[in-house]
């Protein structure tokens, strides 16, 4: 799909949910300072020569601890909905994928994404995925339902390969429309990680 068409589609997707929930989005309240990592000259050349394939978004739930007030069933449902959002992005986003390893980048991810821990498989994560998102329950600000942003970029292109996704644990998950609303909320937030990030635009000047 043409890059311009993809951008317009993402903008419309972003704007649609922006009209509904932007006043409850905490993107501007995030205290995240993205780190950049170098994947090596050889890997970069291979990446630039790779064909475009459907984007693969992976989630590391290591830091998403279930709130005491949340039932096991609700927690599992939230995790399922988060995971399902990657399928939506695969429908219209393609990237140049290459199997790479990021040995030694653990500190960049921990510091950039403000993480307590990483899953044991993180070093091989990019063999199967193009970007890794770290969801967690976090109250970013008053009346904020969720917030997200990129936390690790490739040094050569500033392509986001890591992002944080915060969900307010006080968000009601009891409504019969929760699944639809939460998925819409998450689609909005993940666009902050992938492209709609003022810090990324500033770096691209």
C-alpha positions as CSV (number, residue, x, y, z in Angstrom):
1,X,0.0,0.0,0.0
2,X,1.3,3.5,-0.9
3,X,3.0,5.2,2.1
4,X,0.9,8.3,1.7
5,X,-2.4,6.3,1.8
6,X,-1.2,4.5,4.9
7,X,-0.4,7.8,6.6
8,X,-3.8,9.2,5.7
9,X,-5.5,6.0,7.0
10,X,-3.6,6.2,10.3
11,X,-4.4,9.9,10.6
12,X,-8.1,9.2,10.1
13,X,-7.9,6.3,12.6
14,X,-6.1,8.4,15.1
15,X,-8.4,11.4,14.6
16,X,-11.6,9.3,14.9
17,X,-10.7,8.1,18.4
18,X,-9.1,11.4,19.2
19,X,-12.5,13.0,18.9
20,X,-14.0,10.5,21.3
21,X,-11.3,10.0,23.9
22,X,-8.5,12.5,23.5
23,X,-9.4,14.4,26.7
24,X,-8.7,11.1,28.5
25,X,-5.5,10.3,26.7
26,X,-2.3,10.9,28.7
27,X,0.3,11.0,25.9
28,X,1.4,14.5,26.9
29,X,1.8,13.4,30.5
30,X,4.3,10.6,29.9
31,X,7.7,11.0,31.4
32,X,9.4,8.7,28.9
33,X,12.7,9.6,27.3
34,X,13.3,7.3,24.3
35,X,16.7,5.6,23.8
36,X,18.2,4.9,20.4
37,X,20.0,1.6,19.6
38,X,22.3,0.7,16.8
39,X,21.6,-2.7,15.2
40,X,24.9,-2.8,13.3
41,X,25.9,-1.8,9.8
42,X,25.4,-5.3,8.3
43,X,22.0,-5.7,9.8
44,X,21.0,-2.3,8.6
45,X,22.0,-3.0,5.1
46,X,20.0,-6.3,5.1
47,X,17.0,-4.5,6.6
48,X,17.1,-1.8,3.9
49,X,17.2,-4.6,1.2
50,X,14.3,-6.6,2.8
51,X,10.9,-6.8,1.2
52,X,7.9,-5.2,2.9
53,X,5.8,-7.6,5.0
54,X,2.8,-7.2,7.3
55,X,3.9,-5.6,10.5
56,X,4.3,-7.9,13.6
57,X,3.6,-6.2,16.9
58,X,4.5,-8.2,20.0
59,X,3.7,-7.6,23.6
60,X,5.8,-8.2,26.7
61,X,3.4,-8.5,29.7
62,X,6.3,-9.0,32.2
63,X,5.4,-5.6,33.9
64,X,1.6,-5.9,33.6
65,X,0.8,-7.0,37.2
66,X,-2.9,-7.7,37.8
67,X,-4.5,-5.2,40.2
68,X,-5.8,-6.6,43.5
69,X,-9.2,-5.3,42.6
70,X,-9.4,-7.1,39.2
71,X,-10.6,-10.6,38.8
72,X,-8.6,-13.2,36.9
73,X,-11.2,-13.4,34.2
74,X,-11.2,-9.7,33.6
75,X,-7.4,-9.6,33.5
76,X,-7.3,-12.4,30.9
77,X,-9.9,-10.5,28.9
78,X,-7.8,-7.3,28.9
79,X,-4.7,-9.2,27.9
80,X,-6.6,-10.8,25.1
81,X,-8.0,-7.5,23.8
82,X,-4.5,-5.9,23.9
83,X,-3.1,-8.8,21.9
84,X,-5.9,-8.7,19.3
85,X,-5.0,-5.1,18.4
86,X,-1.9,-6.3,16.6
87,X,-4.2,-8.1,14.2
88,X,-5.9,-4.8,13.3
89,X,-2.6,-3.1,12.4
90,X,-1.5,-6.0,10.3
91,X,-4.4,-5.4,8.0
92,X,-3.0,-2.2,6.7
93,X,0.6,-1.7,7.8
94,X,3.7,-3.2,6.2
95,X,7.4,-2.8,7.2
96,X,10.8,-4.1,6.1
97,X,11.3,-7.0,8.5
98,X,14.6,-8.7,9.1
99,X,15.6,-11.2,11.8
100,X,18.0,-9.3,14.1
101,X,19.3,-9.8,17.6
102,X,19.7,-6.9,20.0
103,X,22.2,-8.5,22.5
104,X,23.4,-5.9,25.0
105,X,20.4,-3.5,24.5
106,X,18.7,-4.5,27.8
107,X,19.6,-1.3,29.5
108,X,18.3,0.8,26.7
109,X,14.9,-0.9,26.9
110,X,14.8,-0.8,30.7
111,X,15.8,2.8,31.0
112,X,14.0,4.1,27.9
113,X,10.8,2.3,28.7
114,X,11.0,2.6,32.5
115,X,10.8,-1.1,33.1
116,X,11.4,-3.3,36.1
117,X,12.1,-6.4,34.0
118,X,12.1,-7.9,30.5
119,X,10.9,-11.3,29.5
120,X,13.7,-13.8,29.1
121,X,13.1,-14.0,25.3
122,X,13.6,-10.3,24.6
123,X,17.1,-10.7,22.9
124,X,15.5,-12.8,20.2
125,X,12.3,-10.9,20.0
126,X,12.9,-9.2,16.7
127,X,13.3,-12.6,15.0
128,X,9.5,-12.8,15.2
129,X,8.4,-9.2,15.6
130,X,9.0,-5.6,14.3
131,X,8.1,-3.7,17.4
132,X,7.7,-4.7,21.1
133,X,5.1,-3.0,23.3
134,X,5.2,-3.1,27.1
135,X,1.7,-2.9,28.6
136,X,1.1,-2.2,32.3
137,X,-1.5,-0.8,34.6
138,X,-0.6,2.7,35.5
139,X,-2.4,5.9,36.6
140,X,-0.8,8.6,34.5
141,X,-3.1,11.5,35.5
142,X,-6.6,12.5,36.6
143,X,-9.3,11.1,34.3
144,X,-6.7,9.6,32.0
145,X,-7.8,6.2,30.7
146,X,-4.6,5.3,28.9
147,X,-1.3,6.6,27.5
148,X,1.3,5.3,25.2
149,X,4.5,6.4,23.4
150,X,7.7,5.1,21.8
151,X,10.6,4.4,24.1
152,X,13.2,2.8,21.8
153,X,14.1,3.9,18.3
154,X,16.6,2.6,15.7
155,X,19.4,5.2,15.6
156,X,19.7,5.2,11.8
157,X,16.0,5.8,11.0
158,X,14.3,6.7,14.3
159,X,11.9,3.9,13.5
160,X,10.1,3.0,16.8
161,X,10.9,-0.6,17.9
162,X,9.8,-0.3,21.5
163,X,6.9,1.4,23.2
164,X,5.0,1.6,26.5
165,X,1.3,1.3,26.9
166,X,-0.3,2.4,30.2
167,X,-3.9,1.5,31.1
168,X,-5.6,3.0,34.1
169,X,-6.5,0.1,36.4
170,X,-9.6,2.1,37.5
171,X,-11.0,1.9,34.0
172,X,-14.4,0.1,34.1
173,X,-14.3,-3.3,32.4
174,X,-17.9,-4.2,33.4
175,X,-19.9,-2.7,30.5
176,X,-21.1,-5.0,27.8
177,X,-19.4,-2.6,25.3
178,X,-16.1,-2.7,27.1
179,X,-14.3,-4.9,24.5
180,X,-15.2,-2.6,21.6
181,X,-14.4,0.5,23.5
182,X,-11.1,-0.8,24.9
183,X,-9.9,-2.0,21.5
184,X,-10.7,1.5,20.0
185,X,-8.8,3.1,22.9
186,X,-5.8,0.9,22.4
187,X,-5.8,1.4,18.6
188,X,-5.6,5.2,19.3
189,X,-2.8,4.7,21.9
190,X,-0.7,2.4,19.7
191,X,-0.7,5.0,16.9
192,X,1.2,7.2,19.4
193,X,3.9,4.5,19.5
194,X,4.1,3.9,15.8
195,X,4.0,7.4,14.3
196,X,1.9,10.1,16.1
197,X,4.6,11.3,18.5
198,X,5.6,14.9,18.7
199,X,9.1,13.9,19.9
200,X,9.6,11.9,16.7
201,X,8.6,14.8,14.5
202,X,11.0,17.1,16.3
203,X,13.9,14.6,15.8
204,X,13.0,14.3,12.1
205,X,13.3,18.0,11.4
